[in-house]
Amino acid sequence: MFKPLAFYIGLRYTRAKRRNHFISFISSSSMLGIALGVTALITVLSVMNGFEKELRHRMLGMSSHVVVNTSHNSWSNWQDLAEDLRNKPRVTGVAPFIQGQAMVTHNKTVKGSFLQGIDPELEPQVSQVKDKIVAGSFDKLESGKFNLILGSELARSLGVWVGDRITLVVPHASVTPIGVLPRMKRFTITGVFTVGMHEFDSGLVLLHFHDVAKLLRMPVGSVNGLNIKLDDMFIARTFSRELKQTLPIGYSSYDWTYRHKNFFEAIKMEKTVMFVILTLIVAVAAFNIVSTLVMVVTDKQADIAILQTLGATPRTIMNIFIVQGALIGIFGTLLGLAGGVSLALNIETIIPAIEQFFGVQFLSSDIYYISELPSDLRWLDVYKIGALSLLISLLATIYPALRASKTQPAEALRYE
């Protein structure tokens, strides 16, 4: 016999047609339950990874990887630092910005907005706003012309479009003969963009940074800070930490993970909760393995007693049933891995086919900015899920195997 005894007998018990068909049914259901749990885990985590990747891409399409700002109200000699930053390795673009808040008014409609003063020549190096223009032109954002570009949702709520004029009201007072009034200025809309993020589409207004400086009574040419783009977004934290140590007193830097920390922490928590919940499916299937092996042990009492009288040790008896339960877990896990990987890789094709067949739309473009289910399969997740499934399956075999090893031959053969 070239095979280890425990493995040989455990494999034979698994392949043999049992007299009790109910045991075979529970065994098959255990395998199917593990497969379904693993498939669900891989698919759901891949979809959540896809949503996270898509949202991160859209967020960073309108914001930089690293920001350098100052505690002062304005920064006039920013050009020297910008040139030094461009010469640093891994830096692909540097652009100045001015930020502020304002009320946007048109006819009787008033909306709050976030002002972003940019340099139209340098901004394409750090953001994708030029590629997101759906109407008008980005190049018409010229200094002194008092033009602006705003998000499509904000334009829709105001009832304006390219060519219309709107009024910006900023929280800076102007002293007039009739009293103190807020500063306001008429601007012409020269472009409308759509990013796919409600935060930007419904509240962001882009202007030339010289015009914003005049509106906010800052020295012309001064800025609030610099946006920096890197060739790899995941080195932003390290780059920002090293840059902060070289900046003069009064200047600081932070990266995109700090700016959107709460958002990505919420996504991480959701993924963790979903992982725990879906792991319970695998755990339920593992309980079926326990019940299957307990019934097999009861059914094979005589066989176990005979093996013991022939010299089989309790360890050998344990290994027989561990092998049998492990095989159920292994086949269920492999089936689940195959199904989960196949589903995750093709979900962007499967979901539209289901929508077309049933005539429904799961993510309506009228309600959701992301109208398709994205999927990002990460093999590290696949390995972790497979290892966890196998571990749960092996743990489920311990109790039945221990019970089998404690069988007393005299008691088991008394009525045989």
C-alpha positions, 0 to 999 in steps of 0.5 A: 500500500503506497498511500498513508493508511489514514489518507487512503481510508479517508479518501475511500470513505469519501468516494464510497457510496454510503448506505445512508443517502442523507449523509451524502446529501449533507456532505454535498450541501456542505461542499456547495455551501462553502463554494457559495460562500467563497464565491460571494466573498470574492465577488462582493469584495471585488465589486467594493474594490472596484467602487473604491478604485473608481471613486478614488480615480474620480476624486484624484481626477479633480484634486492633487496627490500632495498639497503645499500651503501656508498659514499666511493669507497669501503667498507671493514668492511661490514660483521658486518653490514650484520650480524646485518641486518640478525638479524632484523625482516622481513629480509630474506636475505643480500648479498654484491655487487659491481657495475660497467660498462664495454665494452664486446667484442668478435671477432669484436662485442662490447657491453656496459654492466653493471657489478654486482659482487656478492657472489654466496653463499649469492646471492640466498637469495636476487635474483632469478638469480640462478633459471633463469639460462637456460644454464651452471651452477651458481655454477661455479662462483668461486673466482679467476677463472674469470668466468661470467654469462650473459643475453641471449640477450647479449649472442645472440648479441655477438654470444657467449654461455657457454664455450666461452671466452670474453673480459671485458674492464673497464674504468680504465687506466693501464700504460704500456711501450707503453702508457696508456691503458684501463684495460681488462681481458679475462673471460669464460662464465659459464652460461646464464640467462633469466629473461624476462626483456630487461634491464637485459637480454641485459646488465647485466653481473654477476661475483664473487665480488672478481674478480670484485674487482681485475678488478676495482682495489679495495681491495679484499673483499671490496664491494660497498653495501649490498642488503637486501630482506624482507618478504614483499616488500611493507614495504621496504619504511618504513624499508629503512627510519628507517634503514637510521636513524641508519646508520653511516655518509657516508652510506645511504639506498634506497628501490625498489620504489625509484629505479624504481620510474619513471617506476611505476609512468608511469604505474600509470599514464597510469592506471589513463588515461585509467580509465578516458577514459573508464569512458566516456563510462559510462558517454555516457550511462548516457546521454542516461538515461537523454534522456530516462527520458525526453521522459518519462516525456513528455509522462507522463505529464497527469499522473503527473498532475493527481498525483499532483491534488491528492496531490503528492508533487513535491518531490514525483514526483521527486523521481518517476523518480529518482527511474526509472533512478536509476533502469536502472543504478543499473541493468546496473551496476550489469550486468557490474560488473558480466561481468567484474569480470567473464571476469577478472577472466577468461581472461587468459583462454579466450584469448588463446581460441580466439587465437587458434580459429582464428589462431592468437597470440596477444602477440608474444613471439618473440617480447614481453617478456610477451606473455600472458595477465596476470590479477590481479582482485582487489576488491577495484577497483571493488567497486570503479567502481561500486560506480562511475557507480551508482553515474553517473547514479543517477546524470543523473536522476536529470534534468529530475526529476526536470523538472517533478516536475515543471509540471503545472497540468492546462497546462498538462490537458488542451487538455486532 
